[in-house]
């Protein structure tokens, strides 16, 4: 039991560090906006932890990624509440994909490829959608006046969808591919 807990902590630490690297390395991240918002591979390690360790692992890894972005100086924070929404909350909720971990793992054990790939896709969609909602809310409240004459909700929708939609597609394809090629990597954890 103790070795399982140690493995959990090691995997969370390693995958969170990998997520930060994937986010800050310029050749692995496509910056769209100067104030933040980029298409990157950073969510993929969080999804991996979520599908291997469930909700607890996914939420912890996502939360740590948000904190590391602030610590690394890559965060764009104008107000403490905006910082919490855009970093602590937005990256934590990526880990909600872990609600499908048991179903995904059971489907892998049973050899039900379509089932586990469907639930992986649903998990990536859920985590991405919740992250989008956190950014969208922060954008409406704190960046609403960025374009004169444009409603705050429309500005936030366009701004955040411009990088979150491509990030969702990219993560879905890559997580789908990674687990389709090596589905057994999902089994030995949670």
MARVEXTI-40893 format. One record per residue: x, y, z of N, C-alpha, C, O in turn; residue number from 1; residue in one letter. Coordinates in pm, whole numbers. Example, Ala and Ser with C-alpha at 12.3 -4.5 7.8 and 13.67 -1.06 7.14 Angstrom:
PT      n.x      n.y      n.z     ca.x     ca.y     ca.z      c.x      c.y      c.z      o.x      o.y      o.z   pos   code
PT     1319     -569      780     1230     -450      780     1320     -330      780     1424     -332      846     1      A
PT     1285     -225      708     1367     -106      714     1290        3      787     1341      114      804     2      S
//
This chain:
PT      n.x      n.y      n.z     ca.x     ca.y     ca.z      c.x      c.y      c.z      o.x      o.y      o.z   pos   code
PT       82     -119        0        0        0        0       87      127        0       57      223      -70     1      X
PT      194      124       80      282      240       87      351      264      -47      366      379      -89     2      X
PT      393      157     -113      460      173     -242      363      228     -348      405      299     -439     3      X
PT      236      194     -336      134      247     -428      119      398     -408      106      473     -505     4      X
PT      120      442     -283      110      586     -254      233      661     -306      222      770     -361     5      X
PT      350      600     -288      473      661     -338      470      670     -490      508      772     -548     6      X
PT      424      563     -556      411      564     -702      315      676     -746      343      746     -844     7      X
PT      204      691     -675      108      797     -704      175      934     -699      163     1013     -792     8      X
PT      247      962     -591      312     1092     -574      420     1115     -679      435     1226     -729     9      X
PT      495     1011     -711      600     1024     -812      539     1054     -949      586     1143    -1020    10      X
PT      434      979     -985      372     1002    -1116      309     1140    -1125      321     1207    -1228    11      X
PT      242     1183    -1019      182     1318    -1020      292     1422    -1038      276     1514    -1118    12      X
PT      402     1408     -966      512     1505     -976      574     1505    -1116      595     1612    -1174    13      X
PT      603     1388    -1169      667     1380    -1300      576     1432    -1411      620     1510    -1496    14      X
PT      451     1390    -1411      360     1434    -1517      325     1582    -1506      300     1648    -1607    15      X
PT      321     1635    -1384      296     1778    -1367      415     1858    -1419      396     1959    -1487    16      X
PT      535     1814    -1388      655     1881    -1440      659     1874    -1592      695     1971    -1659    17      X
PT      623     1759    -1647      617     1745    -1793      514     1840    -1853      539     1900    -1958    18      X
PT      400     1855    -1788      296     1946    -1836      349     2090    -1840      325     2162    -1937    19      X
PT      422     2130    -1736      478     2265    -1735      579     2283    -1848      579     2385    -1917    20      X
PT      665     2184    -1867      763     2192    -1977      693     2202    -2113      733     2281    -2199    21      X
PT      590     2123    -2132      517     2127    -2259      449     2262    -2281      425     2303    -2395    22      X
PT      419     2331    -2172      354     2461    -2182      452     2574    -2206      419     2670    -2276    23      X
PT      572     2565    -2148      664     2680    -2156      769     2670    -2267      828     2771    -2305    24      X
PT      793     2550    -2318      891     2538    -2425      832     2597    -2554      726     2554    -2599    25      X
PT      900     2695    -2612      840     2768    -2725      811     2683    -2848      717     2714    -2922    26      X
PT      886     2579    -2872      862     2496    -2991      752     2392    -2969      716     2320    -3061    27      X
PT      698     2385    -2847      589     2290    -2817      458     2361    -2782      360     2296    -2748    28      X
PT      458     2493    -2791      340     2570    -2755      322     2681    -2858      418     2747    -2896    29      X
PT      201     2700    -2902      172     2800    -3005       94     2915    -2942      -27     2906    -2921    30      X
PT      167     3023    -2913      104     3140    -2849       12     3209    -2949       51     3240    -3061    31      X
PT     -111     3232    -2905     -208     3299    -2990     -225     3444    -2946     -238     3533    -3030    32      X
PT     -227     3467    -2816     -251     3599    -2762     -136     3639    -2670      -76     3555    -2603    33      X
PT     -106     3769    -2668        3     3821    -2585      -27     3806    -2436       64     3785    -2356    34      X
PT     -155     3818    -2398     -191     3812    -2256     -207     3669    -2205     -245     3650    -2089    35      X
PT     -181     3573    -2284     -201     3434    -2246     -289     3367    -2350     -334     3430    -2445    36      X
PT     -312     3242    -2332     -391     3168    -2429     -301     3111    -2537     -257     3183    -2628    37      X
PT     -275     2984    -2528     -191     2920    -2628     -241     2778    -2651     -304     2716    -2565    38      X
PT     -212     2729    -2769     -242     2590    -2801     -116     2513    -2765      -10     2534    -2824    39      X
PT     -130     2423    -2669      -12     2349    -2625      -51     2206    -2589     -169     2169    -2588    40      X
PT       51     2128    -2562       32     1988    -2523       20     1973    -2371       16     1861    -2321    41      X
PT       14     2083    -2297       24     2081    -2151      -85     2000    -2082      -61     1945    -1975    42      X
PT     -204     1993    -2140     -312     1919    -2073     -293     1767    -2083     -350     1694    -2002    43      X
PT     -216     1720    -2179     -202     1576    -2202     -150     1502    -2078     -210     1400    -2041    44      X
PT      -42     1547    -2014        2     1476    -1893     -102     1476    -1781     -110     1380    -1704    45      X
PT     -180     1581    -1771     -286     1587    -1669     -391     1481    -1700     -439     1412    -1610    46      X
PT     -427     1468    -1827     -524     1366    -1866     -469     1225    -1840     -542     1136    -1797    47      X
PT     -341     1205    -1865     -280     1075    -1840     -291     1039    -1691     -331      928    -1656    48      X
PT     -256     1134    -1605     -268     1110    -1460     -413     1084    -1423     -442      994    -1344    49      X
PT     -504     1162    -1479     -647     1146    -1447     -698     1007    -1485     -773      945    -1409    50      X
PT     -658      957    -1602     -705      825    -1644     -634      711    -1573     -689      602    -1561    51      X
PT     -512      736    -1525     -441      632    -1451     -480      629    -1302     -494      521    -1245    52      X
PT     -499      746    -1240     -520      754    -1096     -656      805    -1055     -686      811     -936    53      X
PT     -738      841    -1150     -873      887    -1117     -879     1034    -1083     -787     1111    -1111    54      X
PT     -989     1069    -1023    -1019     1209     -992     -914     1273     -903     -870     1385     -929    55      X
PT     -873     1203     -798     -776     1259     -702     -644     1294     -772     -590     1403     -752    56      X
PT     -592     1203     -852     -466     1229     -922     -478     1340    -1025     -390     1425    -1035    57      X
PT     -588     1338    -1101     -608     1440    -1203     -622     1579    -1144     -561     1674    -1193    58      X
PT     -703     1592    -1039     -723     1723     -976     -593     1775     -914     -561     1893     -928    59      X
PT     -519     1687     -847     -394     1729     -785     -293     1775     -891     -230     1879     -876    60      X
PT     -278     1697     -995     -183     1731    -1100     -221     1863    -1169     -135     1946    -1195    61      X
PT     -348     1881    -1197     -393     2006    -1260     -371     2126    -1170     -325     2230    -1215    62      X
PT     -403     2111    -1041     -383     2220     -945     -235     2257     -937     -200     2375     -938    63      X
PT     -148     2156     -930       -5     2183     -923       46     2252    -1050      134     2337    -1042    64      X
PT       -8     2215    -1165       32     2282    -1289       -4     2430    -1282       78     2515    -1319    65      X
PT     -123     2463    -1236     -161     2604    -1223      -68     2679    -1129      -28     2792    -1158    66      X
PT      -33     2617    -1017       59     2681     -923      199     2698     -983      263     2802     -965    67      X
PT      245     2597    -1055      378     2605    -1117      384     2714    -1223      488     2778    -1240    68      X
PT      275     2736    -1294      274     2844    -1394      289     2979    -1327      359     3067    -1378    69      X
PT      225     2996    -1212      240     3120    -1137      383     3132    -1086      446     3237    -1099    70      X
PT      436     3025    -1028      572     3026     -974      678     3048    -1082      780     3111    -1057    71      X
PT      653     2995    -1201      749     3009    -1311      742     3146    -1378      826     3180    -1460    72      X
PT      641     3224    -1342      629     3358    -1399      562     3362    -1535      570     3464    -1604    73      X
PT      497     3254    -1575      431     3253    -1706      284     3293    -1696      215     3304    -1798    74      X
PT      236     3314    -1575       96     3351    -1554       75     3499    -1583      162     3582    -1557    75      X
PT      -42     3532    -1637      -82     3670    -1662     -195     3702    -1566     -311     3670    -1591    76      X
PT     -159     3768    -1454     -255     3792    -1347     -270     3942    -1323     -173     4012    -1296    77      X
PT     -395     3989    -1333     -427     4129    -1307     -492     4149    -1170     -484     4257    -1113    78      X
PT     -556     4045    -1120     -631     4054     -995     -624     3915     -929     -625     3815    -1000    79      X
PT     -618     3908     -796     -609     3777     -731     -721     3680     -768     -696     3561     -788    80      X
PT     -845     3728     -776     -956     3639     -811     -941     3590     -955     -969     3473     -984    81      X
PT     -898     3677    -1044     -873     3636    -1183     -763     3531    -1187     -771     3435    -1264    82      X
PT     -659     3548    -1106     -551     3450    -1099     -601     3314    -1052     -561     3210    -1104    83      X
PT     -690     3316     -952     -747     3190     -903     -830     3123    -1011     -819     3002    -1033    84      X
PT     -915     3201    -1081     -999     3144    -1187     -915     3092    -1304     -936     2980    -1351    85      X
PT     -819     3173    -1349     -742     3139    -1469     -631     3036    -1446     -586     2973    -1542    86      X
PT     -587     3019    -1324     -477     2926    -1301     -515     2815    -1203     -513     2698    -1240    87      X
PT     -548     2849    -1080     -579     2744     -983     -701     2662    -1026     -694     2540    -1032    88      X
PT     -811     2728    -1056     -933     2657    -1092     -927     2597    -1232     -959     2479    -1251    89      X
PT     -887     2677    -1330     -890     2631    -1470     -806     2506    -1492     -848     2417    -1566    90      X
PT     -691     2498    -1431     -606     2382    -1453     -643     2265    -1363     -622     2149    -1399    91      X
PT     -698     2294    -1246     -744     2187    -1158     -856     2107    -1224     -855     1984    -1220    92      X
PT     -953     2177    -1284    -1070     2108    -1337    -1039     2020    -1459    -1123     1939    -1498    93      X
PT     -922     2034    -1517     -882     1941    -1624     -886     1798    -1569     -924     1704    -1639    94      X
PT     -847     1784    -1444     -841     1653    -1379     -975     1587    -1355     -980     1470    -1317    95      X
PT    -1085     1660    -1376    -1218     1600    -1361    -1237     1486    -1462    -1326     1403    -1446    96      X
PT    -1155     1483    -1564    -1158     1371    -1660    -1142     1238    -1587    -1183     1134    -1637    97      X
PT    -1082     1242    -1469    -1061     1122    -1390    -1188     1052    -1344    -1181      938    -1297    98      X
PT    -1304     1117    -1356    -1429     1050    -1319    -1454      929    -1409    -1531      839    -1372    99      X
PT    -1391      925    -1524    -1409      813    -1616    -1299      707    -1604    -1299      610    -1679   100      X
PT    -1206      725    -1510    -1090      635    -1500    -1129      489    -1480    -1077      402    -1549   101      X
PT    -1219      461    -1388    -1256      321    -1361    -1324      258    -1482    -1297      142    -1514   102      X
PT    -1410      333    -1548    -1478      281    -1667    -1377      254    -1778    -1384      151    -1845   103      X
PT    -1285      347    -1797    -1182      330    -1899    -1096      207    -1868    -1071      125    -1956   104      X
PT    -1052      194    -1744     -966       83    -1706    -1038      -52    -1717     -979     -151    -1760   105      X
PT    -1163      -55    -1677    -1241     -179    -1688    -1260     -217    -1834    -1254     -334    -1869   106      X
PT    -1284     -118    -1919    -1300     -144    -2063    -1172     -197    -2125    -1175     -282    -2213   107      X
PT    -1058     -146    -2078     -929     -197    -2127     -912     -343    -2086     -873     -426    -2167   108      X
PT     -943     -374    -1960     -932     -512    -1911    -1021     -607    -1990     -985     -722    -2015   109      X
PT    -1138     -558    -2028    -1234     -641    -2102    -1210     -639    -2253    -1281     -707    -2328   110      X
PT    -1112     -564    -2298    -1083     -557    -2441    -1187     -480    -2522    -1201     -503    -2642   111      X
PT    -1259     -390    -2457    -1363     -312    -2524    -1304     -180    -2574    -1318      -76    -2510   112      X
PT    -1238     -186    -2689    -1165      -71    -2744    -1256       49    -2767    -1222      160    -2725   113      X
PT    -1369       30    -2831    -1458      143    -2859    -1505      209    -2730    -1517      332    -2723   114      X
PT    -1532      130    -2629    -1581      184    -2503    -1474      270    -2436    -1503      383    -2396   115      X
PT    -1351      219    -2422    -1251      299    -2353    -1211      421    -2433    -1182      526    -2375   116      X
PT    -1208      411    -2564    -1176      529    -2644    -1287      633    -2638    -1261      753    -2642   117      X
PT    -1412      588    -2628    -1524      681    -2613    -1514      755    -2481    -1533      877    -2476   118      X
PT    -1485      682    -2372    -1477      747    -2242    -1353      834    -2228    -1356      934    -2156   119      X
PT    -1246      799    -2295    -1129      887    -2297    -1166     1018    -2365    -1133     1126    -2316   120      X
PT    -1235     1009    -2478    -1278     1129    -2549    -1372     1213    -2463    -1359     1335    -2458   121      X
PT    -1466     1149    -2395    -1558     1222    -2305    -1482     1289    -2191    -1513     1401    -2152   122      X
PT    -1382     1220    -2137    -1302     1278    -2029    -1224     1400    -2074    -1220     1502    -2005   123      X
PT    -1162     1390    -2192    -1088     1504    -2246    -1184     1620    -2275    -1151     1736    -2250   124      X
PT    -1301     1589    -2328    -1401     1692    -2354    -1445     1758    -2223    -1452     1881    -2215   125      X
PT    -1474     1679    -2121    -1518     1734    -1994    -1411     1823    -1930    -1440     1935    -1889   126      X
PT    -1289     1773    -1922    -1180     1852    -1864    -1154     1981    -1941    -1133     2086    -1881   127      X
PT    -1155     1972    -2073    -1133     2091    -2157    -1248     2190    -2143    -1225     2310    -2135   128      X
PT    -1371     2140    -2140    -1488     2227    -2130    -1489     2300    -1995    -1520     2419    -1989   129      X
PT    -1456     2229    -1888    -1452     2294    -1757    -1340     2398    -1749    -1358     2504    -1690   130      X
PT    -1226     2368    -1809    -1118     2467    -1814    -1164     2589    -1893    -1141     2703    -1851   131      X
PT    -1229     2566    -2008    -1281     2676    -2088    -1376     2763    -2005    -1366     2885    -2009   132      X
PT    -1467     2700    -1930    -1564     2776    -1850    -1494     2864    -1746    -1536     2977    -1722   133      X
PT    -1388     2814    -1685    -1314     2895    -1587    -1250     3016    -1655    -1258     3127    -1605   134      X
PT    -1185     2993    -1770    -1123     3104    -1844    -1229     3201    -1897    -1210     3322    -1892   135      X
PT    -1340     3147    -1946    -1449     3229    -1999    -1504     3320    -1890    -1527     3439    -1914   136      X
PT    -1525     3266    -1771    -1577     3345    -1660    -1478     3455    -1621    -1518     3571    -1603   137      X
PT    -1352     3421    -1609    -1250     3521    -1576    -1244     3628    -1684    -1229     3746    -1654   138      X
PT    -1255     3587    -1808    -1251     3683    -1919    -1368     3779    -1917    -1352     3898    -1942   139      X
PT    -1487     3728    -1887    -1606     3814    -1880    -1593     3916    -1768    -1628     4033    -1785   140      X
PT    -1544     3873    -1654    -1539     3960    -1538    -1420     4057    -1543    -1436     4174    -1511   141      X
PT    -1304     4009    -1583    -1183     4090    -1571    -1129     4148    -1701    -1049     4241    -1697   142      X
PT    -1171     4095    -1815    -1119     4145    -1942    -1231     4192    -2034    -1211     4204    -2155   143      X
PT    -1346     4217    -1978    -1464     4252    -2057    -1452     4380    -2137    -1518     4394    -2240   144      X
PT    -1371     4473    -2093    -1361     4600    -2163    -1245     4604    -2262    -1203     4712    -2304   145      X
PT    -1193     4490    -2299    -1075     4485    -2387    -1104     4542    -2525    -1016     4604    -2585   146      X
PT    -1225     4523    -2576    -1262     4576    -2706    -1385     4664    -2686    -1492     4616    -2648   147      X
PT    -1369     4791    -2712    -1478     4885    -2691    -1597     4853    -2780    -1583     4831    -2901   148      X
PT    -1714     4851    -2720    -1837     4827    -2794    -1874     4681    -2809    -1983     4650    -2856   149      X
PT    -1786     4592    -2772    -1815     4449    -2782    -1858     4397    -2645    -1793     4428    -2545   150      X
PT    -1966     4319    -2638    -2007     4264    -2509    -1897     4178    -2448    -1825     4107    -2518   151      X
PT    -1886     4185    -2316    -1781     4112    -2245    -1791     3962    -2271    -1688     3896    -2288   152      X
PT    -1911     3907    -2274    -1927     3764    -2293    -1880     3721    -2432    -1822     3614    -2448   153      X
PT    -1904     3806    -2534    -1863     3773    -2670    -1711     3777    -2684    -1650     3689    -2744   154      X
PT    -1652     3881    -2627    -1506     3891    -2630    -1443     3770    -2564    -1351     3709    -2620   155      X
PT    -1491     3734    -2445    -1435     3621    -2372    -1457     3490    -2446    -1370     3404    -2448   156      X
PT    -1573     3476    -2507    -1602     3355    -2585    -1505     3339    -2701    -1447     3232    -2720   157      X
PT    -1488     3445    -2779    -1398     3439    -2896    -1253     3418    -2852    -1183     3333    -2907   158      X
PT    -1211     3495    -2754    -1073     3488    -2707    -1040     3346    -2657     -941     3287    -2699   159      X
PT    -1122     3294    -2568    -1091     3166    -2506    -1117     3048    -2599    -1044     2949    -2594   160      X
PT    -1219     3056    -2683    -1245     2948    -2778    -1134     2938    -2883    -1109     2830    -2936   161      X
PT    -1068     3050    -2912     -965     3051    -3017     -846     2962    -2983     -778     2914    -3074   162      X
PT     -820     2939    -2856     -711     2847    -2821     -760     2719    -2753     -695     2616    -2761   163      X
PT     -876     2725    -2686     -925     2605    -2618     -980     2501    -2715     -961     2381    -2694   164      X
PT    -1046     2544    -2820    -1099     2447    -2917     -985     2370    -2986     -990     2247    -2991   165      X
PT     -883     2438    -3038     -770     2362    -3095     -698     2277    -2991     -652     2167    -3023   166      X
PT     -687     2326    -2868     -621     2246    -2763     -700     2119    -2734     -642     2012    -2716   167      X
PT     -833     2130    -2730     -918     2013    -2708     -897     1910    -2820     -879     1792    -2792   168      X
PT     -900     1956    -2944     -883     1864    -3058     -745     1798    -3052     -734     1676    -3068   169      X
PT     -642     1876    -3030     -506     1825    -3022     -492     1722    -2910     -437     1614    -2931   170      X
PT     -542     1755    -2792     -533     1663    -2678     -614     1536    -2700     -570     1427    -2667   171      X
PT     -733     1550    -2757     -816     1433    -2783     -744     1336    -2876     -737     1216    -2848   172      X
PT     -691     1387    -2984     -623     1302    -3082     -501     1236    -3020     -481     1115    -3036   173      X
PT     -419     1312    -2949     -295     1256    -2894     -319     1162    -2776     -254     1057    -2768   174      X
PT     -410     1195    -2686     -439     1105    -2575     -505      977    -2629     -472      867    -2585   175      X
PT     -595      994    -2722     -661      881    -2789     -555      789    -2850     -559      667    -2830   176      X
PT     -461      847    -2925     -355      771    -2991     -263      702    -2889     -231      585    -2904   177      X
PT     -221      776    -2786     -131      718    -2686     -191      596    -2618     -125      494    -2604   178      X
PT     -316      607    -2577     -378      496    -2507     -425      386    -2601     -437      270    -2560   179      X
PT     -453      421    -2725     -491      317    -2821     -370      228    -2854     -384      107    -2871   180      X
PT     -253      289    -2861     -131      212    -2889      -83      133    -2768      -25       26    -2783   181      X
PT     -106      185    -2648      -61      119    -2525     -172      121    -2419     -155      185    -2315   182      X
PT     -284       55    -2442     -395       63    -2347     -364        3    -2209     -424       44    -2110   183      X
PT     -272      -90    -2201     -238     -153    -2074     -173      -55    -1976     -171      -81    -1856   184      X
PT     -121       58    -2025      -62      156    -1933     -166      217    -1841     -131      278    -1740   185      X
PT     -293      201    -1873     -400      253    -1789     -430      163    -1670     -486      209    -1570   186      X
PT     -394       38    -1678     -442      -62    -1582     -367      -64    -1450     -431      -79    -1346   187      X
PT     -239      -50    -1449     -162      -79    -1326     -171       28    -1218     -107       13    -1113   188      X
PT     -246      134    -1238     -249      241    -1137     -373      233    -1050     -374      166     -946   189      X
PT     -477      301    -1093     -596      313    -1009     -674      184    -1013     -778      174     -949   190      X
//
